[in-house]
Amino acid sequence: MGQAGMAEAAVRYLRSARTPAPRPVEALPRPELRCVGADERAPLDPAEFRRVLGNFATGVTVITAPPATTGDSPTASPAGFACQSFTSLSLDPPLVAFMVGRTSTTWPRIARAGVFCVNVLAAHQTELCSAFAVRGADKFAGVAYDAAPVSGSPRLSGAVAWIDCAIHAVHTGGDHLIVVGRVDALGTAADDPDPEGPLLFHRGRFARLSD
């Protein structure tokens, strides 16, 4: 077999061995968990932990997911929550990650969907962020969005960037879950050639970049 024949055989093998698309993950239970037991002395004061870590400025995102189907009945609305703990993870394969509290009421809906979209908020979207940070309300009321191209998750209008993902893995991390997503599509605000920049969070307050 010549080099061309071997190359064709390799391509056929790789295609046949291609990993199938991941199925939606099962929604995890939301136990009342603590990093340490109630009878144990915490190694650090939680207030001091928050104060010191608050000096690390972060961007602000909203994680969204489409209505999930439970049996033959889809949920009435998409899911979403405001998230600071988002990060890029890997270039090859393209992976991102976010952290969510294990008692979150939104996470089980995202888990059932098996997909999500990361919406990187713009500097003017403080009210939108606050709306997605509350529990129990209809977070999408009056919010403009379209469907992300692969997952169909809500892609919020005005965001400076979006990352369309499938859930790749979920790991425990104390009182949070570490959700790893495989990136299927991504982009930036196409309608604004000179975006205003991202929304930031620092020392318990919203902030923005300055020249």
Secondary structure, DSSP 8 states (H G I E B T S, - for coil): --HHHHHHHHHHHHHHT-----------------SS-TTS--SS-HHHHHHHHTTS-EE-EEEEE---EETTEE-SS-EEEEES-EEEEETTTTEEEEEEETT-SSHHHHHHH-EEEEEE-BTT-HHHHHHHTSSSS-TTTT--EEE-TTT--EEETT-SEEEEEEEEEEEEETTEEEEEEEEEEEEE-TT-SS---BEEEETTEEEE---
